[in-house]
């Protein structure tokens, strides 16, 4: 009940009243919604705990879905798709906004879940990108959607496929937005035999058919198709179907977009991280370097600078492994006959000045792994924007596009 209690405490009483009144729970005793919030929420928590198992489980599942879109990425996903912005935008509180959409725009809530599914998996191993013609119109007529759906049924040998096609946007560099069309695909998988308890609490085998999700987006301004699906073969086939049936073009593997390239060589010597004063950055500190000897790629050394360390990471590297940070006759990475080092991973922390409310300033921890890995995917949209800005400014991120990373 901990998650339910947190959900009930974080949601305004009028919105909770909307939920419990509309849901028609029969095992929930009458609630006096006119009382002060403190006299409503705590008794409500106990009342929900005393509901019958089926209805209590329904509250648990609903609260989980609502809470999943109550963080920053979830709120951005809702804002991407909600229809009644005039009501949604002024609502106070993330749980309040999330539950309002859940109750009043049920279909749009599911689209927001699809947006989050796609955006969370961008730049991971389940992502691919393809470059096609720009300014194409995505077909949304019944005949085109039927052809696309039929191709998926045949490819995955399943009779049950559901497709959603909708317009959305995504925040990119410098706070600008790009317009996208997203295609969400749900397909039924092959039957699986699993253990479970029946109505009499007896352990028994049951047959279930899992549902698999995939997502594709098309950005008309750049002509980029992005696809999230389990395997490379699945991603290639889904992209072919979308291109043929929804865009009216053909596509092949040669149009796949390259992964982002990172370069950490500048960190072999002390590096002055330039920043924009407008971003309120107090300091940038390299906390970890993982190095490999080019003459022996089977071994790597990791140096980590803990809080309060007297030496910088470069002074530690010079002291521990003899890394020449002075740019000697052999160049960075050499001291006499010792090995040449290359950096395969770096972790550094960006610390910000405290905001107007005071307290401690926020921190942003970036981890880059050569040649394509970065943890930007795990961050909020605002953190990704600031991280990408400075990785480019410092010369670590070598491309000028918004393509994918591989997490390692």
C-alpha positions as CSV (number, residue, x, y, z in Angstrom):
1,X,0.0,0.0,0.0
2,X,3.0,2.3,0.2
3,X,2.7,3.3,-3.5
4,X,-1.1,3.8,-3.2
5,X,-0.6,6.0,-0.1
6,X,1.9,8.1,-1.9
7,X,-0.4,8.4,-4.9
8,X,-3.4,9.5,-2.8
9,X,-1.4,12.0,-0.7
10,X,0.1,13.6,-3.9
11,X,-3.2,14.0,-5.7
12,X,-5.7,16.8,-4.9
13,X,-8.9,15.7,-3.2
14,X,-11.2,17.0,-6.0
15,X,-9.3,14.9,-8.5
16,X,-9.5,11.8,-6.3
17,X,-13.2,12.4,-5.9
18,X,-13.5,12.4,-9.7
19,X,-11.6,9.1,-9.9
20,X,-13.4,7.2,-7.2
21,X,-16.8,8.5,-8.2
22,X,-16.5,7.7,-11.9
23,X,-15.0,4.3,-11.3
24,X,-18.0,2.9,-9.5
25,X,-16.2,1.0,-6.8
26,X,-18.8,-1.0,-4.8
27,X,-16.5,-2.0,-1.9
28,X,-15.4,1.5,-1.0
29,X,-17.5,3.0,1.8
30,X,-19.0,6.5,1.4
31,X,-16.5,9.3,1.5
32,X,-17.3,12.8,2.7
33,X,-15.3,14.8,0.1
34,X,-16.3,18.1,1.6
35,X,-14.0,17.6,4.7
36,X,-10.5,19.2,4.9
37,X,-7.9,17.3,2.9
38,X,-6.2,15.9,6.0
39,X,-9.5,14.4,7.1
40,X,-10.2,12.8,3.7
41,X,-6.8,11.3,2.6
42,X,-5.8,9.3,5.6
43,X,-9.2,7.6,6.0
44,X,-9.3,7.0,2.3
45,X,-5.9,5.2,2.4
46,X,-7.4,2.8,5.0
47,X,-10.6,2.5,3.1
48,X,-8.8,1.5,-0.1
49,X,-6.8,-1.1,1.8
50,X,-10.0,-2.6,3.1
51,X,-11.6,-2.9,-0.4
52,X,-12.1,-6.3,-2.0
53,X,-9.1,-7.7,-3.7
54,X,-10.3,-7.2,-7.3
55,X,-11.2,-3.5,-6.8
56,X,-8.0,-2.8,-4.7
57,X,-5.9,-4.3,-7.5
58,X,-7.7,-2.1,-10.0
59,X,-6.7,1.0,-7.9
60,X,-3.1,-0.3,-7.7
61,X,-2.8,-0.7,-11.5
62,X,-4.5,2.6,-12.2
63,X,-2.4,4.5,-9.7
64,X,0.8,2.9,-11.2
65,X,-0.1,4.1,-14.7
66,X,-0.9,7.6,-13.5
67,X,2.2,7.8,-11.4
68,X,4.4,6.6,-14.3
69,X,3.4,9.8,-16.2
70,X,3.8,12.1,-13.2
71,X,7.5,12.6,-13.6
72,X,9.1,15.1,-16.0
73,X,9.3,12.7,-19.0
74,X,5.8,11.6,-18.4
75,X,4.5,15.1,-18.2
76,X,6.2,16.0,-21.5
77,X,4.6,12.9,-23.1
78,X,1.2,14.0,-21.9
79,X,1.8,17.6,-23.1
80,X,2.7,16.1,-26.5
81,X,-0.7,14.6,-27.1
82,X,-3.4,16.1,-24.8
83,X,-6.2,17.7,-26.7
84,X,-7.6,20.2,-24.2
85,X,-4.5,22.2,-23.3
86,X,-6.7,25.1,-22.0
87,X,-7.7,22.9,-19.1
88,X,-4.5,20.7,-18.8
89,X,-1.9,23.5,-18.7
90,X,-3.2,25.4,-15.7
91,X,-3.7,22.3,-13.5
92,X,-1.3,22.3,-10.5
93,X,0.6,19.2,-9.7
94,X,1.9,16.4,-11.8
95,X,-0.4,13.7,-10.3
96,X,-3.3,16.1,-10.8
97,X,-2.5,16.6,-14.5
98,X,-1.8,12.9,-15.1
99,X,-5.0,11.7,-13.5
100,X,-7.1,14.4,-15.3
101,X,-5.9,13.0,-18.7
102,X,-6.5,9.4,-17.4
103,X,-10.1,10.3,-16.6
104,X,-11.0,12.8,-19.3
105,X,-8.9,11.8,-22.4
106,X,-8.4,8.1,-21.9
107,X,-7.2,7.5,-25.5
108,X,-4.8,10.3,-25.3
109,X,-3.4,9.0,-22.0
110,X,-2.6,5.7,-23.8
111,X,-0.9,7.7,-26.6
112,X,1.2,9.5,-24.0
113,X,2.3,6.0,-22.7
114,X,3.3,5.2,-26.3
115,X,5.3,8.5,-26.5
116,X,7.1,7.6,-23.4
117,X,7.8,4.0,-24.5
118,X,9.4,5.4,-27.7
119,X,11.4,8.2,-26.1
120,X,12.8,6.0,-23.3
121,X,14.2,3.6,-25.8
122,X,15.7,6.0,-28.2
123,X,19.5,5.7,-28.4
124,X,19.5,2.2,-27.0
125,X,20.2,-1.2,-28.5
126,X,16.5,-1.5,-29.5
127,X,16.7,1.6,-31.7
128,X,17.5,2.2,-35.3
129,X,17.3,5.3,-37.6
130,X,16.9,5.7,-41.3
131,X,17.2,8.6,-43.7
132,X,14.5,9.0,-46.3
133,X,12.9,11.9,-48.3
134,X,11.8,14.9,-46.3
135,X,8.4,16.5,-46.4
136,X,6.5,13.4,-47.0
137,X,2.9,13.0,-45.8
138,X,2.1,10.0,-43.6
139,X,-1.0,8.3,-44.9
140,X,-3.7,7.8,-42.3
141,X,-6.5,6.6,-44.5
142,X,-8.1,3.2,-43.8
143,X,-6.7,1.5,-46.9
144,X,-3.1,2.4,-46.1
145,X,-3.5,1.5,-42.4
146,X,-5.1,-1.8,-43.4
147,X,-2.2,-2.6,-45.7
148,X,0.4,-1.8,-43.0
149,X,-1.5,-3.9,-40.5
150,X,-1.8,-6.8,-42.8
151,X,1.9,-6.8,-43.5
152,X,2.6,-7.0,-39.7
153,X,0.2,-9.8,-39.3
154,X,1.9,-11.8,-42.0
155,X,5.4,-11.0,-40.9
156,X,4.8,-12.0,-37.3
157,X,2.2,-14.7,-38.0
158,X,-0.4,-13.3,-35.7
159,X,-4.1,-12.4,-36.3
160,X,-4.2,-9.7,-33.7
161,X,-2.5,-6.3,-34.4
162,X,-3.4,-2.8,-33.2
163,X,-1.9,0.4,-34.8
164,X,-2.1,4.0,-33.5
165,X,-1.0,6.9,-35.8
166,X,-0.9,10.3,-34.2
167,X,0.9,13.7,-34.4
168,X,3.3,14.8,-31.7
169,X,6.4,16.9,-31.1
170,X,9.8,16.5,-29.4
171,X,12.0,19.1,-27.8
172,X,15.4,19.2,-29.5
173,X,18.4,21.5,-29.2
174,X,18.1,25.0,-27.9
175,X,14.6,24.4,-26.7
176,X,13.2,24.1,-30.2
177,X,10.5,21.6,-31.1
178,X,10.4,19.2,-34.0
179,X,7.1,17.9,-35.4
180,X,6.7,14.1,-35.6
181,X,4.2,11.5,-36.6
182,X,4.3,8.5,-34.4
183,X,3.1,5.0,-35.3
184,X,2.5,2.6,-32.3
185,X,2.3,-1.1,-33.0
186,X,0.9,-3.7,-30.7
187,X,1.0,-7.4,-31.8
188,X,0.0,-10.6,-30.1
189,X,2.8,-13.1,-29.6
190,X,2.8,-16.8,-29.6
191,X,1.0,-18.6,-26.7
192,X,3.2,-19.2,-23.6
193,X,2.6,-21.8,-20.9
194,X,3.1,-20.3,-17.4
195,X,2.4,-21.1,-13.8
196,X,-0.3,-19.2,-11.9
197,X,-2.9,-19.5,-9.2
198,X,-6.5,-20.1,-10.1
199,X,-9.7,-18.8,-8.3
200,X,-9.3,-21.5,-5.6
201,X,-5.6,-20.5,-4.9
202,X,-4.5,-23.7,-6.5
203,X,-1.2,-23.6,-8.5
204,X,-2.0,-24.5,-12.1
205,X,-0.6,-24.0,-15.6
206,X,-2.3,-21.4,-17.8
207,X,-1.9,-20.3,-21.4
208,X,-1.2,-16.6,-22.0
209,X,-0.5,-14.7,-25.2
210,X,1.9,-11.8,-24.6
211,X,1.5,-8.4,-26.4
212,X,4.6,-6.9,-27.9
213,X,5.0,-3.2,-28.6
214,X,7.0,-1.3,-31.2
215,X,7.1,2.3,-32.2
216,X,8.1,4.3,-35.3
217,X,8.3,8.1,-35.9
218,X,8.8,10.1,-39.0
219,X,10.1,13.7,-38.9
220,X,9.1,15.5,-42.1
221,X,11.5,18.3,-41.7
222,X,14.6,16.0,-41.8
223,X,13.2,12.9,-43.5
224,X,14.3,10.7,-40.5
225,X,12.4,7.5,-39.6
226,X,13.2,6.1,-36.1
227,X,12.1,2.7,-35.0
228,X,12.1,1.0,-31.6
229,X,11.6,-2.8,-31.6
230,X,13.3,-5.8,-30.1
231,X,15.6,-7.1,-33.0
232,X,17.4,-5.4,-35.9
233,X,15.4,-7.6,-38.3
234,X,12.1,-6.5,-36.7
235,X,13.1,-2.9,-37.0
236,X,14.2,-3.2,-40.6
237,X,10.9,-4.9,-41.6
238,X,8.7,-2.5,-39.7
239,X,10.4,0.4,-41.3
240,X,10.0,-1.2,-44.8
241,X,6.3,-1.6,-44.1
242,X,5.9,2.0,-42.9
243,X,7.8,3.4,-45.8
244,X,5.9,1.4,-48.4
245,X,2.3,1.6,-47.0
246,X,2.3,4.9,-45.1
247,X,4.9,7.0,-46.9
248,X,4.7,5.6,-50.4
249,X,8.4,5.0,-50.8
250,X,10.9,2.1,-50.7
251,X,13.8,1.8,-48.2
252,X,16.8,-0.5,-47.7
253,X,19.5,-1.1,-45.1
254,X,21.9,1.3,-46.8
255,X,19.7,4.1,-45.6
256,X,20.4,3.3,-42.0
257,X,21.8,6.3,-40.0
258,X,25.1,6.0,-38.3
259,X,25.3,6.0,-34.5
260,X,26.7,9.0,-32.7
261,X,30.4,9.2,-32.4
262,X,32.2,10.2,-29.2
263,X,35.9,11.2,-28.8
264,X,37.5,11.4,-25.4
265,X,41.1,12.0,-26.5
266,X,41.1,15.6,-25.3
267,X,40.8,14.2,-21.7
268,X,44.3,12.7,-21.9
269,X,45.5,16.1,-20.7
270,X,43.9,18.6,-18.3
271,X,40.9,20.1,-20.1
272,X,39.3,23.5,-19.5
273,X,35.5,22.9,-19.9
274,X,34.1,26.2,-21.3
275,X,30.5,26.9,-20.3
276,X,27.8,29.5,-21.1
277,X,27.2,31.8,-18.0
278,X,23.5,31.8,-18.9
279,X,23.4,28.1,-17.9
280,X,24.5,28.7,-14.3
281,X,27.2,26.1,-14.2
282,X,29.5,26.3,-11.2
283,X,32.0,23.6,-12.1
284,X,32.8,20.6,-14.3
285,X,34.8,17.8,-12.7
286,X,36.1,14.6,-14.2
287,X,35.4,11.9,-11.7
288,X,36.5,8.8,-13.5
289,X,38.7,7.7,-16.5
290,X,38.9,4.2,-17.8
291,X,42.1,3.7,-19.8
292,X,43.4,1.0,-22.1
293,X,47.0,0.3,-23.3
294,X,47.0,0.2,-27.1
295,X,49.7,-2.5,-26.9
296,X,47.6,-4.8,-24.6
297,X,43.8,-4.4,-25.3
298,X,43.0,-7.2,-22.9
299,X,43.5,-5.1,-19.8
300,X,42.0,-1.8,-18.7
301,X,42.6,0.5,-15.8
302,X,40.0,2.6,-14.1
303,X,40.9,5.7,-12.1
304,X,38.2,7.3,-9.9
305,X,38.5,10.6,-8.0
306,X,36.3,10.5,-4.9
307,X,34.8,13.5,-3.2
308,X,37.4,15.5,-1.3
309,X,40.3,14.1,-3.2
310,X,43.4,16.3,-3.1
311,X,44.5,15.4,-6.7
312,X,42.7,15.9,-10.0
313,X,42.0,12.9,-12.1
314,X,45.0,13.9,-14.3
315,X,47.4,14.2,-11.4
316,X,46.2,10.8,-10.2
317,X,46.8,9.4,-13.7
318,X,50.3,10.8,-13.8
319,X,51.0,9.5,-10.3
320,X,49.5,6.0,-10.7
321,X,50.2,5.0,-14.2
322,X,52.8,7.5,-15.5
323,X,50.4,9.3,-17.9
324,X,52.3,12.3,-19.3
325,X,50.0,15.3,-18.8
326,X,52.7,17.7,-19.6
327,X,52.8,17.0,-23.4
328,X,56.3,15.6,-23.5
329,X,58.4,14.7,-26.5
330,X,56.2,11.7,-27.4
331,X,52.9,13.5,-27.0
332,X,50.1,12.9,-24.5
333,X,49.9,9.3,-23.2
334,X,53.7,8.6,-23.2
335,X,56.4,8.8,-20.7
336,X,59.6,7.3,-22.2
337,X,58.9,3.7,-23.1
338,X,55.7,3.2,-21.2
339,X,52.5,2.3,-23.1
340,X,50.3,4.6,-25.0
341,X,47.0,5.0,-23.3
342,X,43.6,5.7,-24.8
343,X,40.5,6.6,-22.8
344,X,37.6,4.2,-23.3
345,X,35.2,5.7,-20.8
346,X,34.9,8.9,-18.8
347,X,32.5,10.1,-16.1
348,X,32.2,13.8,-15.2
349,X,29.9,15.9,-13.1
350,X,28.4,19.2,-14.0
351,X,27.5,21.2,-10.9
352,X,25.1,24.1,-11.1
353,X,24.8,27.2,-8.9
354,X,21.9,27.2,-6.4
355,X,18.6,28.4,-7.8
356,X,16.6,31.4,-6.5
357,X,15.2,29.3,-3.8
358,X,18.7,28.6,-2.4
359,X,19.9,25.3,-1.1
360,X,22.4,23.1,-2.9
361,X,22.8,23.4,-6.7
362,X,21.8,20.5,-8.8
363,X,24.3,18.1,-10.4
364,X,24.4,16.4,-13.8
365,X,26.5,13.2,-14.1
366,X,27.5,12.3,-17.6
367,X,29.1,9.0,-18.6
368,X,30.6,8.5,-22.1
369,X,31.8,5.2,-23.4
370,X,33.8,5.0,-26.6
371,X,32.8,5.0,-29.4
372,X,29.0,5.2,-29.3
373,X,27.9,5.0,-25.6
374,X,26.4,7.7,-23.4
375,X,23.9,7.9,-20.6
376,X,21.9,10.8,-22.0
377,X,19.0,8.5,-22.6
378,X,18.4,8.0,-18.9
379,X,18.0,11.8,-18.3
380,X,15.1,14.2,-18.4
381,X,14.6,16.2,-21.6
382,X,16.1,19.3,-20.1
383,X,19.1,17.4,-18.8
384,X,19.6,15.8,-22.3
385,X,19.5,19.2,-23.9
386,X,22.2,20.6,-21.6
387,X,24.3,17.5,-21.8
388,X,24.2,17.4,-25.6
389,X,25.0,21.1,-25.8
390,X,28.2,20.7,-23.8
391,X,29.3,17.4,-25.2
392,X,29.3,19.1,-28.6
393,X,30.9,22.3,-27.3
394,X,33.7,20.4,-25.7
395,X,34.3,18.3,-28.9
396,X,33.3,15.0,-27.3
397,X,30.2,14.5,-29.4
398,X,31.4,14.6,-32.9
399,X,28.2,14.7,-35.0
400,X,25.7,17.5,-35.5
401,X,22.6,15.3,-35.7
402,X,20.1,13.9,-33.2
403,X,20.8,10.3,-33.9
404,X,21.3,7.4,-31.6
405,X,23.7,6.2,-28.9
406,X,24.4,2.7,-27.6
407,X,24.4,2.2,-23.9
408,X,27.1,0.1,-22.4
